Amino acid sequence: MQALAIAEGVNKAPISLDMLGEIHMRKKNYPEALSAFSECLKLAEEKELKQLAMNVVRKIGMIQFQLGQYSEA
């Protein structure tokens, strides 16, 4: 999770966390992707970045679907 440490060093920039989650998602590292997206969503909501928050919620749902967590998705 060195990339997460780097993202945290940049003020936990929501966009950096979104990109990190995207990388993990494409590599099918779903737990790491969920972690990055969850943190991103928290920060996006705090900063009222509604478009980003909406996209992150969609990505979290896609991962939950891939994991067979249909009721959460």
C-alpha positions in Angstrom: 0.0 0.0 0.0 2.9 2.3 -0.7 0.7 4.1 -3.2 -1.9 4.8 -0.5 0.8 6.3 1.7 1.8 8.6 -1.2 -1.9 9.6 -1.7 -2.2 10.4 2.0 0.9 12.5 1.7 -0.8 14.7 -0.8 -3.5 15.8 1.6 -5.4 12.6 0.9 -6.6 14.2 -2.3 -9.8 12.5 -3.3 -8.9 12.4 -7.0 -5.6 10.6 -6.2 -7.5 8.0 -4.1 -10.0 7.6 -6.9 -7.2 6.9 -9.4 -5.6 4.5 -6.9 -8.9 2.6 -6.5 -9.3 2.5 -10.3 -5.8 0.9 -10.6 -6.6 -1.7 -7.9 -10.0 -2.4 -9.5 -8.5 -3.0 -12.9 -6.0 -5.4 -11.4 -8.9 -7.1 -9.6 -7.4 -6.2 -6.2 -10.9 -5.6 -4.9 -10.2 -5.2 -1.2 -7.6 -2.5 -1.9 -9.9 -0.8 -4.4 -12.7 -0.7 -1.9 -10.4 0.8 0.7 -9.3 3.5 -1.6 -12.8 4.2 -2.9 -14.2 4.3 0.6 -11.7 6.9 1.7 -12.2 8.8 -1.5 -16.0 8.9 -1.0 -15.5 10.1 2.6 -13.3 13.0 1.4 -15.5 13.8 -1.6 -18.6 14.1 0.6 -16.7 16.3 3.1 -15.6 18.6 0.3 -19.0 18.4 -1.4 -17.5 17.0 -4.6 -20.9 15.5 -5.7 -19.9 14.3 -9.2 -16.9 12.5 -7.8 -18.9 11.0 -5.0 -21.5 9.7 -7.4 -18.9 8.1 -9.6 -17.2 6.5 -6.6 -20.5 5.0 -5.3 -21.0 3.5 -8.8 -17.5 2.0 -8.7 -18.0 0.5 -5.2 -21.3 -1.0 -6.5 -19.4 -2.5 -9.5 -16.9 -4.1 -7.2 -19.5 -5.5 -4.8 -21.3 -7.0 -7.8 -18.0 -8.6 -9.0 -17.6 -10.1 -5.4 -21.2 -11.5 -5.5 -22.4 -9.0 -2.8 -25.5 -8.3 -4.7 -27.6 -6.9 -1.8 -24.8 -4.4 -1.1 -24.4 -3.4 -4.7 
